[in-house]
């Protein structure tokens, strides 16, 4: 989102370059600031009619001779986006607009893995009832007799990616093992899709802040090694090495494939597969 300050405006016919004032700059700015007065954005005409000098806060970065097709992000969060010959300055302190399909992680992810992730979260295979979370045709889905959300009488499988923010594993003599993973979704479109699924399927339930996926075993003799180690991308068969659930630490980047199941009073996402793309950074305290 971008907006202009009241005293800062430019003419499309005259503005092709932008100069901004910064402390320590050798070049003398075209704008004079009076001491003791809080600075407002100002515009003065230089000798060259094609130059527009704009001064903002003192901690702003200098931008000189900017081409029309470039964007500049200042240190104070202010963004200047050139559209043809017209400049639009965003209000200081407002974050720059983020692409809702952009992947956002807290740790470094290998570029090869990023390409694999992008393919994974763009899945649209109606013949297999497999979709990315943001692309599920919810209007054409129905609840199947077994309580699963289905598409054309086949249980829907959803794919998404994010960062683990919480996880728990439980097993004892009286209860079958179960695992839950809470994930901060990496894309804005997936967060929007999650809200839509809850509002459509269980409108009486509040939307959780995270994507919660469950894995419940039907026996006590499970090995609990159901996490695929996939730092180089999702692989199948013998190439997919498995890890125990304890390897999914908070901060890990994971791909999750899940089904949707109706339960008493609500619904839950049941984990079909989980791939650890990048392991969380572990800091040892001395």
PEMO-V121830 format. One record per residue. N is the residue number from 1. RES is the residue in three letters. BURIAL is I if it has 16 or more other C-alpha atoms within 10 Angstrom, else O. Layout:
N,RES,BURIAL ; N,RES,BURIAL
This chain:
1,UNK,O ; 2,UNK,I ; 3,UNK,O ; 4,UNK,O ; 5,UNK,O ; 6,UNK,O ; 7,UNK,O ; 8,UNK,I ; 9,UNK,I ; 10,UNK,I ; 11,UNK,O ; 12,UNK,O ; 13,UNK,O ; 14,UNK,O ; 15,UNK,I ; 16,UNK,I ; 17,UNK,I ; 18,UNK,I ; 19,UNK,I ; 20,UNK,I ; 21,UNK,I ; 22,UNK,I ; 23,UNK,O ; 24,UNK,O ; 25,UNK,O ; 26,UNK,O ; 27,UNK,O ; 28,UNK,O ; 29,UNK,I ; 30,UNK,I ; 31,UNK,I ; 32,UNK,O ; 33,UNK,O ; 34,UNK,O ; 35,UNK,O ; 36,UNK,O ; 37,UNK,O ; 38,UNK,O ; 39,UNK,O ; 40,UNK,O ; 41,UNK,O ; 42,UNK,I ; 43,UNK,I ; 44,UNK,O ; 45,UNK,O ; 46,UNK,O ; 47,UNK,O ; 48,UNK,O ; 49,UNK,O ; 50,UNK,O ; 51,UNK,I ; 52,UNK,I ; 53,UNK,I ; 54,UNK,I ; 55,UNK,I ; 56,UNK,I ; 57,UNK,I ; 58,UNK,O ; 59,UNK,O ; 60,UNK,I ; 61,UNK,I ; 62,UNK,O ; 63,UNK,I ; 64,UNK,O ; 65,UNK,O ; 66,UNK,O ; 67,UNK,O ; 68,UNK,I ; 69,UNK,O ; 70,UNK,O ; 71,UNK,O ; 72,UNK,O ; 73,UNK,I ; 74,UNK,O ; 75,UNK,O ; 76,UNK,I ; 77,UNK,O ; 78,UNK,I ; 79,UNK,I ; 80,UNK,I ; 81,UNK,I ; 82,UNK,I ; 83,UNK,O ; 84,UNK,O ; 85,UNK,I ; 86,UNK,I ; 87,UNK,I ; 88,UNK,I ; 89,UNK,I ; 90,UNK,I ; 91,UNK,I ; 92,UNK,I ; 93,UNK,O ; 94,UNK,O ; 95,UNK,O ; 96,UNK,O ; 97,UNK,O ; 98,UNK,O ; 99,UNK,O ; 100,UNK,O ; 101,UNK,O ; 102,UNK,O ; 103,UNK,O ; 104,UNK,O ; 105,UNK,I ; 106,UNK,O ; 107,UNK,O ; 108,UNK,O ; 109,UNK,O ; 110,UNK,O ; 111,UNK,O ; 112,UNK,O ; 113,UNK,I ; 114,UNK,I ; 115,UNK,O ; 116,UNK,I ; 117,UNK,I ; 118,UNK,O ; 119,UNK,O ; 120,UNK,I ; 121,UNK,I ; 122,UNK,I ; 123,UNK,I ; 124,UNK,I ; 125,UNK,O ; 126,UNK,O ; 127,UNK,O ; 128,UNK,O ; 129,UNK,I ; 130,UNK,I ; 131,UNK,I ; 132,UNK,I ; 133,UNK,I ; 134,UNK,I ; 135,UNK,I ; 136,UNK,I ; 137,UNK,O ; 138,UNK,I ; 139,UNK,O ; 140,UNK,O ; 141,UNK,I ; 142,UNK,I ; 143,UNK,I ; 144,UNK,I ; 145,UNK,O ; 146,UNK,O ; 147,UNK,O ; 148,UNK,I ; 149,UNK,I ; 150,UNK,I ; 151,UNK,I ; 152,UNK,O ; 153,UNK,O ; 154,UNK,I ; 155,UNK,I ; 156,UNK,I ; 157,UNK,I ; 158,UNK,I ; 159,UNK,I ; 160,UNK,I ; 161,UNK,I ; 162,UNK,I ; 163,UNK,I ; 164,UNK,I ; 165,UNK,I ; 166,UNK,I ; 167,UNK,I ; 168,UNK,O ; 169,UNK,O ; 170,UNK,O ; 171,UNK,O ; 172,UNK,O ; 173,UNK,O ; 174,UNK,O ; 175,UNK,O ; 176,UNK,O ; 177,UNK,I ; 178,UNK,I ; 179,UNK,I ; 180,UNK,I ; 181,UNK,I ; 182,UNK,I ; 183,UNK,I ; 184,UNK,I ; 185,UNK,I ; 186,UNK,I ; 187,UNK,I ; 188,UNK,I ; 189,UNK,I ; 190,UNK,I ; 191,UNK,I ; 192,UNK,O ; 193,UNK,I ; 194,UNK,I ; 195,UNK,O ; 196,UNK,I ; 197,UNK,I ; 198,UNK,I ; 199,UNK,O ; 200,UNK,O ; 201,UNK,I ; 202,UNK,O ; 203,UNK,O ; 204,UNK,O ; 205,UNK,O ; 206,UNK,O ; 207,UNK,O ; 208,UNK,O ; 209,UNK,O ; 210,UNK,I ; 211,UNK,I ; 212,UNK,I ; 213,UNK,I ; 214,UNK,I ; 215,UNK,I ; 216,UNK,O ; 217,UNK,O ; 218,UNK,O ; 219,UNK,O ; 220,UNK,O ; 221,UNK,O ; 222,UNK,O ; 223,UNK,O ; 224,UNK,I ; 225,UNK,O ; 226,UNK,I ; 227,UNK,I ; 228,UNK,I ; 229,UNK,I ; 230,UNK,I ; 231,UNK,I ; 232,UNK,O ; 233,UNK,I ; 234,UNK,I ; 235,UNK,O ; 236,UNK,O ; 237,UNK,O ; 238,UNK,O ; 239,UNK,O ; 240,UNK,O ; 241,UNK,O ; 242,UNK,I ; 243,UNK,I ; 244,UNK,O ; 245,UNK,I ; 246,UNK,O ; 247,UNK,O ; 248,UNK,I ; 249,UNK,I ; 250,UNK,I ; 251,UNK,I ; 252,UNK,I ; 253,UNK,I ; 254,UNK,I ; 255,UNK,I ; 256,UNK,I ; 257,UNK,I ; 258,UNK,I ; 259,UNK,I ; 260,UNK,I ; 261,UNK,I ; 262,UNK,I ; 263,UNK,O ; 264,UNK,O ; 265,UNK,O ; 266,UNK,O ; 267,UNK,I ; 268,UNK,I ; 269,UNK,I ; 270,UNK,I ; 271,UNK,I ; 272,UNK,I ; 273,UNK,O ; 274,UNK,I ; 275,UNK,I ; 276,UNK,I ; 277,UNK,I ; 278,UNK,I ; 279,UNK,I ; 280,UNK,I ; 281,UNK,O ; 282,UNK,O ; 283,UNK,O ; 284,UNK,O ; 285,UNK,O ; 286,UNK,O
